[in-house]
């Protein structure tokens, strides 16, 4: 069959249609947790059994669900895959205003595809709150601090203090900050492991307990709007992103 046939294009349109309904999305989310009978689903969604049946039949016809011999509905393997791959879109839509003003295209494509892993994060929109939170992160770290920053002497000073306490600290800097950093660090007795890159995509701060992400605005300026989270998926995502940038950066010694 021709890969560009109208029939295959219609499949994509139908899939987006199925996901466009709040009730159908809620059904899929509930079935991610456990298999359910019709009446159980109606109670969960607070809708009539007739309406629940109508939506379940739509999703079954779209091969996202199937009905088991015991009468319960479950996700198909196709349905599970659709939900997994659509989670980044859910996250992006939830924070639409942020992504209208910030350049997420700077993120490597594999990390854009994993944005759903940030679903448990909170967005801070205050400069003071963001700065206080990152200082709190550094002071509360127990094992390590990985930070990619454009500047912020205060944060580097806090990181140096934690380094003196035995923590492992990696510091990734934007090239534009190197001259200022050299002056600031000249008298330091102990320094974190440092690297630089021509242009960092944002601030990625990761400790063993908390992760934070900021991105550049569309005009290229850095932003104090930050996603902050402590769940395992965000920590993994942020840690992977930091190491991706770190491994492609150049070592630096002031």
C-alpha positions in Angstrom: 0.0 0.0 0.0 1.2 3.5 -0.9 2.6 5.1 2.3 0.9 8.4 1.3 -2.5 6.9 0.5 -5.6 8.8 1.7 -6.5 5.8 3.9 -3.3 6.1 5.9 -3.7 9.9 6.1 -7.2 9.4 7.4 -5.8 7.2 10.2 -3.8 10.1 11.5 -6.7 12.4 11.3 -8.9 9.9 13.1 -6.3 9.5 15.9 -6.1 13.2 16.5 -9.9 13.3 16.6 -10.0 10.5 19.2 -7.6 12.4 21.4 -9.4 15.7 21.0 -12.2 14.7 23.3 -11.8 15.4 27.0 -13.9 12.4 28.0 -12.0 10.0 25.6 -8.6 11.3 27.0 -9.9 10.7 30.5 -11.0 7.2 29.6 -7.6 6.4 28.2 -5.9 7.8 31.3 -8.1 5.7 33.6 -7.4 2.6 31.6 -3.7 3.3 32.0 -4.1 2.6 35.7 -6.4 -0.4 35.5 -8.9 -2.3 33.4 -12.5 -1.2 34.0 -16.1 -2.2 33.3 -18.5 0.2 31.6 -20.3 1.2 34.8 -17.0 1.7 36.7 -15.9 4.0 33.9 -19.1 6.0 34.0 -18.7 6.5 37.7 -15.1 7.6 37.4 -16.0 10.2 34.7 -19.3 11.1 36.3 -21.2 10.6 33.1 -24.1 8.4 32.1 -23.5 4.7 31.2 -24.9 5.5 27.7 -22.3 8.2 27.1 -19.5 6.1 28.5 -20.5 3.3 26.2 -20.5 5.6 23.2 -17.0 6.8 23.9 -15.7 3.3 24.7 -17.1 2.1 21.4 -15.4 4.9 19.5 -12.1 4.1 21.1 -12.5 0.4 20.4 -13.3 1.1 16.8 -10.1 3.1 16.6 -8.2 0.1 18.0 -7.1 2.0 21.1 -9.1 -0.3 23.4 -10.5 -3.7 23.3 -13.1 -5.5 25.4 -12.0 -8.5 27.4 -14.1 -11.7 28.0 -14.9 -10.5 31.5 -16.5 -7.4 30.1 -13.7 -5.0 31.2 -12.0 -2.6 28.8 -8.3 -2.4 28.4 -5.7 -0.5 26.3 -4.4 -2.2 23.3 -0.6 -2.2 22.8 -1.3 0.4 20.1 -3.3 2.5 22.6 -0.5 2.2 25.2 2.0 3.4 22.6 -0.2 6.3 21.6 -0.5 7.5 25.1 3.2 7.2 25.8 4.1 9.2 22.7 1.4 11.8 23.1 2.5 12.8 26.6 4.9 15.5 25.3 1.9 17.2 23.5 -0.1 17.1 26.7 2.7 18.8 28.6 3.3 21.4 25.8 -0.4 22.2 25.7 -0.6 22.6 29.4 2.2 25.2 29.4 1.2 26.8 26.1 2.0 30.4 27.2 5.5 29.4 28.2 6.2 27.7 24.9 4.8 30.7 23.0 7.5 32.9 24.6 10.4 30.5 24.9 12.5 28.7 22.3 12.2 25.0 23.0 13.6 24.2 19.5 17.1 24.6 21.1 16.5 21.3 23.0 17.9 18.3 21.1 15.2 16.4 19.3 15.4 13.3 21.6 14.7 15.5 24.6 11.8 17.3 23.0 10.3 13.9 22.4 10.7 13.2 26.1 9.1 16.4 27.4 6.2 14.4 28.9 8.7 13.3 31.6 8.4 16.9 33.0 4.7 16.4 33.6 5.2 16.5 37.4 7.2 19.7 37.3 6.0 23.1 38.6 6.5 26.3 36.7 7.9 29.2 38.7 7.4 32.7 37.1 9.1 34.9 39.7 12.7 35.9 39.4 13.1 35.9 43.2 11.3 32.5 43.6 13.5 30.9 40.9 16.8 32.3 42.4 15.7 31.2 45.9 14.8 27.8 44.7 18.1 27.1 42.9 20.1 28.3 46.0 17.9 26.0 48.1 18.6 23.2 45.6 22.4 23.6 45.9 22.3 23.9 49.7 20.1 20.8 50.0 22.1 18.6 47.7 23.6 15.6 49.4 25.8 14.0 46.8 26.2 16.1 43.6 25.4 19.3 41.8 25.4 19.5 38.0 24.6 23.0 36.7 24.7 24.7 33.3 24.5 28.5 33.6 24.9 31.7 31.7 26.3 33.6 34.7 25.2 33.8 38.3 28.2 34.4 40.5 26.0 33.8 43.6 25.2 30.3 42.5 28.8 29.5 41.7 29.8 30.7 45.2 27.2 28.4 46.8 28.4 25.5 44.6 32.0 26.2 45.7 30.9 26.0 49.3 29.3 22.6 48.7 32.4 21.5 47.0 34.4 22.2 50.2 31.9 20.0 52.0 32.8 17.0 49.7 30.1 17.2 47.0 30.9 16.4 43.4 30.2 19.6 41.4 30.1 20.0 37.6 29.8 23.5 36.2 28.9 24.1 32.5 29.2 27.8 31.4 28.3 29.8 28.4 31.4 31.2 26.6 30.2 34.8 27.2 30.7 34.3 31.0 34.3 33.0 30.9 36.1 36.4 31.3 33.9 37.3 34.3 34.2 33.8 35.8 38.0 33.9 35.5 38.2 37.1 37.5 35.8 35.8 40.1 37.6 32.4 40.5 41.2 33.6 40.4 41.7 33.4 44.1 39.7 30.2 44.7 41.6 27.3 46.3 39.2 24.6 45.2 37.2 24.7 42.0 34.4 22.5 40.5 35.0 20.6 37.4 34.2 23.2 34.7 33.5 23.1 31.0 32.2 25.7 28.5 30.2 25.7 25.4 29.7 28.5 22.8 26.0 28.9 23.7 24.1 27.0 26.4 20.4 26.3 25.5 19.2 27.3 29.0 19.9 26.7 32.7 19.8 23.0 33.6 20.4 22.4 37.3 20.3 18.9 38.7 21.1 17.6 42.2 20.4 14.2 43.6 17.1 15.5 44.9 15.8 18.3 42.6 15.9 19.3 38.9 15.4 22.8 37.3 15.1 23.9 33.7 15.0 27.3 32.2 15.1 28.1 28.4 16.0 31.1 26.4 13.2 33.5 25.3 12.5 33.8 21.6 14.7 36.9 21.5 17.7 34.9 22.8 17.7 36.4 26.3 17.7 34.1 29.3 14.5 33.7 31.3 13.8 33.3 35.0 10.7 31.2 34.3 11.7 27.7 35.5 10.3 24.2 35.6 11.2 22.7 39.0 10.5 19.1 40.1 11.7 16.3 42.4 10.1 13.3 40.7 12.2 10.5 39.3 11.3 11.1 35.6 12.2 14.8 35.7 15.5 14.1 37.5 16.4 11.5 34.9 15.4 13.8 32.0 17.3 16.7 33.3 20.3 14.6 34.2 20.4 13.1 30.7 20.2 16.6 29.2 23.0 17.9 31.3 25.3 15.0 30.5 24.5 15.4 26.8 25.6 19.1 26.9 28.5 18.3 29.2 30.0 15.6 27.0 29.9 18.0 24.0 31.5 20.9 25.9 35.2 21.8 26.3 37.2 21.6 29.6 38.1 24.9 31.1 40.6 26.0 33.8 40.6 29.6 35.0 
